[in-house]
Amino acid sequence: MGTVGDAALPSPDSLLLIAGNAGAADLPGAVPRTSVGADAPAIPATFVNLIMSVIVAGLLFPVLIFIGTATRLNAARREQRFAAMRLVGATPWQISVVAAIEAAAAALAGTALGFVLFLAFRDSLASIPFTGDRFFTSDMSLSLRDVLIVAAGVPAGAALAAGVSLRRVRVSPLGIARRATPRPPSWFRLLPIALGLGELAFFLLGPRPQTSGGQAAVFLPGLLLVMTGLILAGPLLTMLSARFMVRRSTRPATLIAARRLADNPKAGFRAISGIMLALFITTVATGVITTIVANRGQAPAGSLESRTVSMYSPDGTPLPDATPGDLRSLPGVLSVSQLRRNPEKYADPGLVACADIPAVYGRCAPGAAVAVVAGDFIPWRESADPDRIWPTSAVPPDALTRLPMESVVILTDGAAATIERARTALELAYPGYRIAPNVTGDFESDFADTLRGWQQLADVVIIASLAIAGCSLAVSVVGGLTERKRPFSLLRLSGAPVRVLRRVVALETAAPLLVVAVVAIGMGFLAATLFLQAQMGYALVAPGAGFYLVVVAGLAACLAIIASTMPLLERITGPETARSE
């Protein structure tokens, strides 16, 4: 007797009992175990690696976009300062170094603060059931490698994002004053999306790797290609939405907004790029997890699957003669069937006398005496069917009883007490069973429950990415207003009402936002469908209303962020701005 230590428990709330006996080592299939946690996870590693990698990428990309957007805040002043440095002799490389150092220093300070906050709130974080269960505080720890990767990676990513966002001042010392209209985005920007979807679609027909690592190495690059393609195709979608606005409206605000988007679609898309990625990740993760849970959940209450208890023999030893009678005498047990091992195939399907097949599971062909049936009368990924006609076996009835026993199938009335009594009787009769007595869907239910826990963790990460993308949107809108305060001031002086300018700012962001939201969600469902079909053969199951509520709430929050920046427009576009610029 003893207490199971924390190292053997997945959560402080877990209830675990380990029992054994002195002769257990002699049982068939017994394996010495010297440590806990060496077994494979309840969810195949492919799903964990793929889902979490995509979610982490969905969190990392918006962070980098936010850094780049924040670097561009008040970019007009900064670029003028850098251009002045160019005029006094600074090289493009020196300008890049200055911008990178400024961003990296801020990111390094933020990273250090993040580590401090993590250590301060680690106990509180451990008590939050991200996956449905609390964590041990010791689980909320970082290795030296994790610390070094974050400490070096975040400032490096910030420096790279800053350098890319300020690349315009490298053209010439007068690059700010001599800006030209950028070339419109080409259709080649759609190529990464086509390549990513093509890779996912290829494995619908071709062979897929058999190992979990190989499958993750195949599917993850395809999804990352689609994500990269969405970022590259965003300006093209923004330009197309601007042209649509021009053709469909004659209002001044709409025409001004459309002209600005068409003139520089990259700048128009920059504000909403984080939102696009967050919606794509949300759709992929929700679509994949929802479909797997729907296909691999617990058997419906009252169905034959929920009333069938089965157990597989450990080594083919025939059932003791007294066991079937004992099982049949249990209250609530309707039938007990012994399935024999098929001499033509080692595992399923098994053999059974036609007289021992309960009518609810099907019947034999006319004139047959022995049938070939599934191990528990329910074929894989199918339902019990009373009209099913099982194939006939060539094994004669007198030879059937001499074959090793393959499995025992018990049909019950479905009551929980009956099912548990049947489990106990089978466990006592077969202490060395290969697969524990189970009801159809037991293992799938555990799988689905674990997957729901991962979905809860994914939801937390997705909400965080949406929040970061929202901050990026706010910073981008404010930065855009600051950069264009002189043109807006001149429009006000020429008689344009403030409400028209507000509509211009709102349309510049809201119109492409809605377009890319539809595209991102559609691409997310398509990528999820291709993965599910190639990996598991599942058809996509549409998410519930909760998913659409999250999307609508996220878009509504984005529109609210845009609206919250409108008071700034009136303050920075007065006559004094036009005179001072």
C-alpha positions as CSV (number, residue, x, y, z in Angstrom):
1,M,0.0,0.0,0.0
2,G,1.2,3.5,-0.7
3,T,0.4,6.9,-2.2
4,V,0.8,7.5,-5.9
5,G,3.3,10.4,-6.3
6,D,2.8,13.6,-8.3
7,A,5.2,12.3,-11.0
8,A,2.6,9.6,-11.9
9,L,-0.4,12.0,-12.0
10,P,-1.4,14.1,-14.9
11,S,-3.1,16.7,-12.7
12,P,-3.6,17.5,-9.0
13,D,-7.2,16.6,-9.4
14,S,-6.5,13.1,-10.8
15,L,-7.8,10.0,-9.0
16,L,-5.5,7.0,-9.9
17,L,-5.4,3.5,-8.5
18,I,-2.6,1.1,-9.3
19,A,-3.3,-2.6,-8.4
20,G,-1.3,-5.7,-9.0
21,N,-0.5,-9.2,-7.7
22,A,2.6,-11.3,-7.2
23,G,1.9,-13.5,-10.2
24,A,1.2,-10.7,-12.6
25,A,4.6,-11.1,-14.3
26,D,3.6,-14.6,-15.5
27,L,0.4,-13.3,-17.2
28,P,0.3,-13.2,-21.1
29,G,1.2,-9.8,-22.4
30,A,2.7,-8.6,-19.1
31,V,5.6,-6.1,-19.6
32,P,7.9,-4.8,-16.9
33,R,7.5,-1.1,-16.3
34,T,10.1,0.9,-14.5
35,S,8.7,4.4,-15.1
36,V,5.4,6.2,-15.6
37,G,4.6,8.3,-18.7
38,A,6.4,6.3,-21.3
39,D,3.2,5.2,-23.1
40,A,2.0,7.0,-26.2
41,P,-0.5,9.9,-25.6
42,A,-4.2,9.3,-25.9
43,I,-4.2,11.5,-29.0
44,P,-1.9,10.4,-31.8
45,A,1.2,12.6,-31.9
46,T,0.3,13.7,-35.4
47,F,-2.7,15.6,-34.3
48,V,-1.0,17.1,-31.3
49,N,2.0,18.2,-33.3
50,L,0.0,19.6,-36.1
51,I,-2.7,21.3,-34.1
52,M,-0.4,22.9,-31.6
53,S,2.2,23.9,-34.2
54,V,-0.4,25.7,-36.3
55,I,-1.8,27.3,-33.2
56,V,1.6,28.5,-32.0
57,A,2.3,29.8,-35.5
58,G,-1.1,31.6,-35.3
59,L,0.0,33.2,-32.1
60,L,3.5,34.0,-33.2
61,F,2.6,35.6,-36.6
62,P,0.2,38.2,-35.1
63,V,2.9,39.0,-32.5
64,L,5.4,39.8,-35.2
65,I,2.8,41.7,-37.2
66,F,2.0,43.7,-34.1
67,I,5.7,44.5,-33.6
68,G,6.0,45.6,-37.2
69,T,2.8,47.7,-36.9
70,A,3.9,49.3,-33.6
71,T,7.3,50.1,-35.3
72,R,5.4,52.0,-38.0
73,L,3.4,54.1,-35.5
74,N,4.3,57.7,-36.1
75,A,6.3,56.3,-39.0
76,A,6.2,59.5,-41.0
77,R,8.2,61.3,-38.3
78,R,10.6,58.4,-37.9
79,E,11.2,58.0,-41.7
80,Q,11.8,61.7,-41.9
81,R,14.4,61.4,-39.2
82,F,16.0,58.5,-40.9
83,A,16.0,60.3,-44.2
84,A,17.7,63.2,-42.6
85,M,20.3,60.8,-41.3
86,R,20.8,59.6,-44.9
87,L,21.3,63.2,-46.0
88,V,24.2,63.7,-43.6
89,G,25.9,60.5,-44.8
90,A,24.3,57.5,-43.1
91,T,24.2,54.3,-45.2
92,P,21.1,52.2,-45.7
93,W,22.7,49.5,-43.6
94,Q,23.3,51.9,-40.7
95,I,19.6,53.0,-40.9
96,S,18.6,49.4,-40.7
97,V,20.8,48.8,-37.7
98,V,19.4,51.8,-35.9
99,A,15.8,50.7,-36.6
100,A,16.6,47.1,-35.6
101,I,18.3,48.2,-32.3
102,E,15.4,50.4,-31.3
103,A,12.9,47.6,-31.8
104,A,15.1,44.9,-30.3
105,A,15.8,46.9,-27.2
106,A,12.1,47.4,-26.6
107,A,11.4,43.7,-27.3
108,L,14.2,42.7,-24.9
109,A,12.7,44.8,-22.2
110,G,9.3,43.3,-22.8
111,T,10.7,39.8,-22.8
112,A,12.4,40.4,-19.5
113,L,9.2,41.8,-18.1
114,G,7.3,38.7,-19.4
115,F,9.7,36.3,-17.6
116,V,9.2,38.3,-14.4
117,L,5.4,38.2,-14.7
118,F,5.5,34.5,-15.5
119,L,7.4,33.7,-12.3
120,A,5.2,36.0,-10.3
121,F,1.9,34.5,-11.5
122,R,3.1,30.9,-12.1
123,D,1.0,29.5,-9.3
124,S,-2.1,31.3,-10.5
125,L,-1.6,30.0,-14.0
126,A,-1.2,26.4,-12.8
127,S,-4.6,26.6,-11.2
128,I,-6.3,27.5,-14.4
129,P,-7.7,24.4,-16.2
130,F,-6.6,25.2,-19.7
131,T,-7.1,21.6,-20.8
132,G,-9.9,20.8,-18.4
133,D,-7.5,19.9,-15.5
134,R,-5.2,22.0,-13.3
135,F,-1.5,21.8,-13.6
136,F,1.2,21.1,-11.0
137,T,3.2,24.2,-10.4
138,S,6.3,22.2,-11.3
139,D,4.8,21.6,-14.7
140,M,4.7,25.4,-15.3
141,S,8.5,25.6,-15.7
142,L,10.9,26.6,-18.5
143,S,14.0,24.9,-19.4
144,L,17.2,26.8,-20.1
145,R,16.8,26.0,-23.8
146,D,13.2,27.5,-23.7
147,V,14.5,30.7,-22.0
148,L,17.4,31.1,-24.4
149,I,15.1,30.6,-27.4
150,V,12.6,33.2,-26.3
151,A,15.2,35.6,-25.0
152,A,17.0,35.5,-28.3
153,G,14.1,34.9,-30.7
154,V,11.7,37.7,-29.7
155,P,14.2,40.5,-30.0
156,A,15.5,39.0,-33.3
157,G,12.0,38.8,-34.6
158,A,11.3,42.3,-33.5
159,A,14.4,43.6,-35.2
160,L,13.5,41.8,-38.4
161,A,10.0,43.1,-38.4
162,A,11.3,46.6,-37.8
163,G,13.7,46.4,-40.6
164,V,11.1,45.2,-43.1
165,S,8.6,47.8,-42.0
166,L,11.0,50.7,-42.6
167,R,12.6,49.5,-45.8
168,R,11.3,52.5,-47.8
169,V,13.9,54.9,-46.4
170,R,16.6,52.8,-48.1
171,V,15.7,54.0,-51.6
172,S,17.4,57.4,-51.4
173,P,18.0,60.2,-48.9
174,L,15.0,61.9,-50.4
175,G,12.9,58.7,-50.3
176,I,10.3,60.3,-48.1
177,A,9.7,63.4,-50.2
178,R,9.7,61.5,-53.5
179,R,7.3,58.7,-52.9
180,A,5.8,57.1,-55.9
181,T,2.6,55.0,-56.2
182,P,3.6,51.4,-55.5
183,R,3.1,48.9,-58.2
184,P,-0.2,47.0,-57.9
185,P,0.1,43.5,-56.4
186,S,0.3,40.7,-59.0
187,W,-1.6,37.4,-59.2
188,F,1.6,35.6,-58.4
189,R,0.9,36.3,-54.8
190,L,-1.7,33.5,-54.9
191,L,1.0,30.9,-55.8
192,P,1.9,30.0,-52.1
193,I,-1.8,29.3,-51.4
194,A,-2.0,27.1,-54.4
195,L,1.1,25.2,-53.5
196,G,0.0,24.7,-49.9
197,L,-3.5,23.5,-50.9
198,G,-1.9,21.3,-53.6
199,E,0.4,19.6,-51.1
200,L,-2.5,18.9,-48.8
201,A,-4.6,17.6,-51.7
202,F,-1.8,15.4,-53.1
203,F,-2.1,13.1,-50.1
204,L,-5.7,12.5,-50.8
205,L,-4.6,10.2,-53.7
206,G,-1.0,9.5,-52.9
207,P,0.5,7.5,-50.0
208,R,1.0,9.4,-46.8
209,P,3.9,8.7,-44.3
210,Q,3.2,6.1,-41.7
211,T,5.0,7.7,-38.8
212,S,3.6,10.6,-36.7
213,G,6.7,12.6,-37.3
214,G,6.6,12.1,-41.0
215,Q,2.9,13.0,-41.2
216,A,3.5,16.2,-39.3
217,A,6.5,17.0,-41.6
218,V,4.1,16.6,-44.5
219,F,1.0,18.4,-43.4
220,L,2.5,21.2,-41.4
221,P,4.4,22.8,-44.2
222,G,1.3,22.8,-46.3
223,L,-0.7,24.7,-43.7
224,L,2.2,27.1,-43.2
225,L,2.4,27.7,-46.9
226,V,-1.3,28.6,-46.9
227,M,-0.8,31.0,-44.0
228,T,2.1,32.7,-45.8
229,G,0.1,32.8,-49.0
230,L,-2.8,34.5,-47.2
231,I,-0.4,37.3,-46.0
232,L,1.0,37.7,-49.5
233,A,-2.4,37.6,-51.1
234,G,-3.9,40.1,-48.7
235,P,-2.9,43.2,-50.6
236,L,-4.3,41.7,-53.8
237,L,-7.6,41.1,-52.0
238,T,-7.5,44.6,-50.7
239,M,-7.0,46.0,-54.2
240,L,-9.9,43.9,-55.6
241,S,-12.2,45.1,-52.8
242,A,-11.2,48.7,-53.6
243,R,-12.1,48.3,-57.3
244,F,-15.4,46.8,-56.3
245,M,-16.1,49.8,-54.1
246,V,-15.3,52.2,-56.9
247,R,-17.7,50.4,-59.3
248,R,-20.5,50.2,-56.8
249,S,-20.6,53.6,-55.1
250,T,-20.6,57.3,-56.0
251,R,-20.4,58.6,-52.4
252,P,-17.4,60.9,-51.7
253,A,-16.2,58.9,-48.6
254,T,-16.4,55.6,-50.4
255,L,-14.6,56.9,-53.5
256,I,-11.8,58.5,-51.4
257,A,-11.4,55.3,-49.3
258,A,-11.3,53.1,-52.4
259,R,-8.8,55.4,-54.1
260,R,-6.5,55.2,-51.2
261,L,-6.8,51.4,-50.9
262,A,-6.2,51.0,-54.6
263,D,-3.2,53.4,-54.5
264,N,-1.5,51.5,-51.7
265,P,-3.2,48.1,-50.9
266,K,-0.3,46.9,-48.9
267,A,-0.8,49.7,-46.4
268,G,-4.5,49.0,-46.3
269,F,-4.0,45.3,-45.7
270,R,-1.3,45.8,-43.1
271,A,-3.9,46.9,-40.5
272,I,-5.9,43.7,-40.8
273,S,-3.3,41.0,-41.6
274,G,-3.2,39.8,-38.0
275,I,-7.0,39.4,-37.9
276,M,-6.8,37.4,-41.1
277,L,-4.3,34.9,-39.7
278,A,-6.2,34.7,-36.4
279,L,-9.4,33.8,-38.2
280,F,-7.7,31.2,-40.4
281,I,-6.1,29.5,-37.4
282,T,-9.4,29.6,-35.5
283,T,-11.2,27.9,-38.4
284,V,-8.6,25.2,-39.0
285,A,-8.3,24.3,-35.3
286,T,-12.0,24.3,-34.7
287,G,-12.8,22.4,-37.9
288,V,-10.3,19.7,-37.2
289,I,-11.1,19.2,-33.6
290,T,-14.9,19.4,-34.0
291,T,-14.8,16.8,-36.8
292,I,-12.6,14.3,-34.8
293,V,-14.8,14.7,-31.7
294,A,-17.9,14.1,-33.8
295,N,-16.5,11.0,-35.4
296,R,-14.8,9.5,-32.4
297,G,-17.1,10.2,-29.5
298,Q,-19.0,8.0,-27.1
299,A,-21.7,5.6,-28.5
300,P,-25.2,7.2,-28.3
301,A,-27.2,6.3,-25.2
302,G,-29.6,3.5,-25.9
303,S,-27.9,2.3,-29.0
304,L,-26.7,-1.3,-29.4
305,E,-23.1,0.0,-29.3
306,S,-23.7,1.4,-25.8
307,R,-25.1,-1.9,-24.7
308,T,-22.5,-4.2,-26.1
309,V,-19.6,-5.3,-23.8
310,S,-16.7,-7.1,-25.5
311,M,-13.3,-8.5,-24.5
312,Y,-10.5,-10.0,-26.5
313,S,-8.7,-13.1,-25.3
314,P,-5.0,-12.6,-24.4
315,D,-3.6,-15.8,-25.9
316,G,-6.5,-17.8,-27.4
317,T,-7.2,-19.8,-24.2
318,P,-10.8,-21.1,-24.4
319,L,-13.3,-19.8,-21.9
320,P,-13.8,-21.9,-18.8
321,D,-16.9,-23.9,-19.2
322,A,-18.6,-22.3,-16.2
323,T,-18.0,-18.7,-17.3
324,P,-20.7,-18.5,-20.0
325,G,-23.4,-19.8,-17.7
326,D,-22.3,-17.4,-15.0
327,L,-22.4,-14.5,-17.4
328,R,-25.9,-15.4,-18.7
329,S,-27.2,-15.6,-15.1
330,L,-26.3,-12.0,-14.4
331,P,-29.3,-9.7,-14.2
332,G,-29.7,-7.6,-17.3
333,V,-27.5,-9.8,-19.5
334,L,-29.4,-10.8,-22.7
335,S,-26.9,-12.9,-24.5
336,V,-23.3,-14.2,-24.4
337,S,-21.5,-15.1,-27.6
338,Q,-18.0,-16.7,-28.0
339,L,-16.2,-15.8,-31.2
340,R,-13.4,-18.1,-32.4
341,R,-10.2,-17.2,-34.2
342,N,-10.4,-17.3,-37.9
343,P,-7.7,-19.7,-39.2
344,E,-7.4,-17.7,-42.4
345,K,-6.7,-14.5,-40.5
346,Y,-5.0,-13.9,-37.1
347,A,-7.2,-11.1,-35.9
348,D,-10.7,-9.8,-36.8
349,P,-12.9,-10.9,-38.3
350,G,-13.7,-13.9,-36.1
351,L,-15.9,-17.0,-36.5
352,V,-19.2,-17.8,-34.7
353,A,-21.9,-20.4,-35.0
354,C,-25.0,-18.9,-36.7
355,A,-27.2,-20.0,-33.8
356,D,-25.1,-17.8,-31.4
357,I,-25.6,-14.6,-33.3
358,P,-28.2,-12.4,-31.6
359,A,-30.8,-11.2,-34.1
360,V,-30.0,-7.5,-33.3
361,Y,-26.5,-7.9,-34.9
362,G,-27.6,-9.6,-38.1
363,R,-27.9,-13.1,-39.4
364,C,-26.3,-15.7,-41.6
365,A,-26.9,-16.4,-45.2
366,P,-29.5,-19.1,-45.9
367,G,-28.0,-22.6,-45.3
368,A,-24.9,-21.4,-43.5
369,A,-23.8,-22.8,-40.1
370,V,-20.7,-20.7,-39.3
371,A,-20.3,-17.0,-40.1
372,V,-17.4,-14.6,-40.4
373,V,-18.2,-11.6,-38.1
374,A,-16.6,-8.6,-36.6
375,G,-14.9,-9.0,-33.3
376,D,-17.8,-7.5,-31.4
377,F,-20.5,-7.9,-34.1
378,I,-20.0,-4.2,-35.0
379,P,-17.6,-3.4,-37.9
380,W,-15.1,-0.7,-37.5
381,R,-16.7,2.8,-37.9
382,E,-20.1,1.2,-38.5
383,S,-23.2,0.6,-36.5
384,A,-24.9,-2.6,-35.4
385,D,-27.5,-3.6,-38.1
386,P,-30.1,-6.3,-37.6
387,D,-30.4,-6.6,-41.4
388,R,-26.7,-7.3,-42.0
389,I,-25.9,-10.7,-43.5
390,W,-22.6,-12.0,-42.4
391,P,-20.3,-13.9,-44.8
392,T,-20.3,-17.6,-44.6
393,S,-17.2,-19.5,-43.3
394,A,-15.9,-22.8,-44.7
395,V,-15.0,-24.0,-41.2
396,P,-17.4,-26.9,-40.3
397,P,-19.4,-26.6,-37.0
398,D,-17.7,-29.5,-35.3
399,A,-14.3,-27.9,-35.9
400,L,-15.4,-24.5,-34.7
401,T,-15.2,-25.4,-31.0
402,R,-11.6,-26.6,-31.3
403,L,-10.5,-23.2,-32.5
404,P,-9.0,-20.7,-30.0
405,M,-11.4,-18.2,-28.5
406,E,-11.0,-14.7,-30.1
407,S,-13.4,-12.6,-28.1
408,V,-16.5,-12.6,-25.9
409,V,-19.5,-10.4,-26.7
410,I,-22.2,-9.7,-24.1
411,L,-25.4,-8.0,-25.0
412,T,-26.9,-6.1,-22.0
413,D,-30.0,-4.1,-21.3
414,G,-27.8,-1.0,-21.2
415,A,-28.0,-0.3,-17.5
416,A,-24.8,1.0,-16.0
417,A,-25.0,-1.6,-13.2
418,T,-25.4,-4.5,-15.7
419,I,-22.4,-3.2,-17.8
420,E,-20.2,-3.0,-14.8
421,R,-21.2,-6.4,-13.5
422,A,-20.3,-7.9,-17.0
423,R,-17.0,-6.1,-17.0
424,T,-16.1,-7.5,-13.5
425,A,-17.1,-11.0,-14.5
426,L,-14.9,-10.9,-17.6
427,E,-12.0,-9.4,-15.7
428,L,-12.2,-12.2,-13.1
429,A,-12.4,-14.9,-15.8
430,Y,-9.5,-13.4,-17.8
431,P,-7.0,-11.6,-15.5
432,G,-4.5,-11.4,-18.4
433,Y,-6.8,-9.9,-21.1
434,R,-5.2,-8.3,-24.1
435,I,-7.8,-5.5,-24.2
436,A,-9.8,-4.7,-21.1
437,P,-13.6,-5.4,-21.3
438,N,-15.1,-2.4,-22.9
439,V,-18.2,-0.9,-24.4
440,T,-18.0,0.3,-28.0
441,G,-16.9,3.9,-27.9
442,D,-15.0,3.7,-24.6
443,F,-11.6,4.4,-26.1
444,E,-13.1,6.9,-28.6
445,S,-14.8,8.7,-25.7
446,D,-11.4,9.0,-23.9
447,F,-9.9,10.2,-27.1
448,A,-12.6,12.8,-27.6
449,D,-12.4,14.0,-24.0
450,T,-8.7,14.5,-24.2
451,L,-9.1,16.3,-27.5
452,R,-11.7,18.6,-26.0
453,G,-9.1,19.6,-23.4
454,W,-6.7,20.5,-26.2
455,Q,-9.4,22.4,-27.9
456,Q,-9.9,24.4,-24.7
457,L,-6.2,25.2,-24.7
458,A,-6.4,26.1,-28.4
459,D,-9.3,28.5,-27.6
460,V,-7.2,30.3,-25.1
461,V,-4.4,30.7,-27.5
462,I,-6.8,31.8,-30.3
463,I,-8.4,34.4,-28.1
464,A,-5.0,35.7,-27.2
465,S,-4.1,35.9,-30.9
466,L,-7.3,37.8,-31.6
467,A,-6.5,40.2,-28.8
468,I,-3.0,40.8,-30.2
469,A,-4.4,41.2,-33.7
470,G,-6.9,43.8,-32.3
471,C,-4.1,45.7,-30.7
472,S,-2.2,45.6,-34.1
473,L,-5.4,47.0,-35.8
474,A,-5.7,49.8,-33.3
475,V,-2.0,50.8,-33.7
476,S,-2.2,50.6,-37.4
477,V,-5.3,52.8,-37.6
478,V,-3.8,55.4,-35.3
479,G,-0.5,55.3,-37.3
480,G,-2.4,55.8,-40.5
481,L,-4.2,58.8,-39.1
482,T,-1.0,60.3,-37.9
483,E,0.7,59.8,-41.3
484,R,-2.2,61.5,-43.2
485,K,-3.2,64.2,-40.8
486,R,-2.0,66.9,-43.3
487,P,-4.1,65.6,-46.2
488,F,-7.1,65.2,-43.9
489,S,-6.5,68.7,-42.6
490,L,-6.5,70.1,-46.1
491,L,-9.7,68.2,-46.9
492,R,-11.3,69.8,-43.9
493,L,-10.2,73.3,-45.0
494,S,-11.7,72.6,-48.4
495,G,-15.0,72.0,-46.8
496,A,-15.2,68.3,-46.2
497,P,-17.2,67.5,-43.0
498,V,-15.5,65.5,-40.3
499,R,-18.2,62.8,-40.6
500,V,-17.1,62.2,-44.2
501,L,-13.5,61.8,-43.1
502,R,-14.7,59.3,-40.4
503,R,-16.4,57.3,-43.1
504,V,-13.3,57.3,-45.1
505,V,-11.2,55.9,-42.2
506,A,-13.9,53.4,-41.4
507,L,-14.3,52.1,-44.9
508,E,-10.6,51.9,-45.5
509,T,-10.4,49.3,-42.7
510,A,-13.8,47.7,-42.5
511,A,-14.3,46.9,-46.2
512,P,-11.0,44.9,-46.7
513,L,-11.6,43.4,-43.2
514,L,-14.8,41.8,-44.1
515,V,-13.4,40.5,-47.4
516,V,-10.3,38.9,-45.9
517,A,-12.4,37.5,-43.1
518,V,-14.6,35.6,-45.6
519,V,-11.5,34.4,-47.5
520,A,-9.6,33.4,-44.3
521,I,-12.6,31.4,-42.9
522,G,-13.1,29.7,-46.3
523,M,-9.4,28.8,-46.6
524,G,-9.5,27.5,-43.1
525,F,-12.4,25.2,-43.8
526,L,-10.8,24.0,-47.0
527,A,-7.4,23.3,-45.4
528,A,-9.2,21.5,-42.5
529,T,-11.2,19.4,-45.0
530,L,-8.1,18.4,-47.0
531,F,-6.2,17.4,-43.8
532,L,-9.1,15.4,-42.4
533,Q,-9.7,13.6,-45.7
534,A,-6.0,12.8,-46.3
535,Q,-5.2,11.9,-42.7
536,M,-8.3,10.2,-41.4
537,G,-10.9,9.9,-44.2
538,Y,-13.4,12.1,-42.3
539,A,-15.7,14.6,-43.9
540,L,-15.6,18.0,-42.3
541,V,-18.3,18.5,-39.6
542,A,-19.5,22.1,-39.4
543,P,-18.7,23.8,-36.1
544,G,-21.5,24.7,-33.7
545,A,-23.0,28.1,-33.1
546,G,-20.2,28.9,-30.6
547,F,-17.6,29.2,-33.4
548,Y,-19.7,31.7,-35.4
549,L,-20.4,33.7,-32.3
550,V,-16.7,34.0,-31.7
551,V,-16.1,35.1,-35.2
552,V,-18.9,37.7,-35.1
553,A,-17.8,38.9,-31.7
554,G,-14.2,39.2,-33.0
555,L,-15.2,41.2,-36.0
556,A,-17.5,43.4,-33.9
557,A,-14.6,44.1,-31.5
558,C,-12.5,45.1,-34.6
559,L,-15.2,47.5,-35.7
560,A,-15.4,48.9,-32.2
561,I,-11.6,49.4,-32.2
562,I,-11.9,51.3,-35.5
563,A,-14.7,53.4,-34.0
564,S,-12.6,54.2,-30.9
565,T,-10.0,55.9,-33.0
566,M,-12.4,58.4,-34.5
567,P,-12.2,61.1,-31.8
568,L,-8.4,61.3,-32.6
569,L,-9.3,62.3,-36.2
570,E,-10.9,65.6,-35.3
571,R,-8.1,66.6,-32.9
572,I,-5.2,66.1,-35.3
573,T,-6.8,67.6,-38.5
574,G,-7.4,71.2,-37.4
575,P,-6.3,74.2,-39.4
576,E,-3.1,74.5,-37.3
577,T,-2.0,71.1,-38.7
578,A,-2.2,72.3,-42.2
579,R,-0.3,75.5,-41.4
580,S,2.5,73.8,-39.4
581,E,3.3,71.0,-41.9
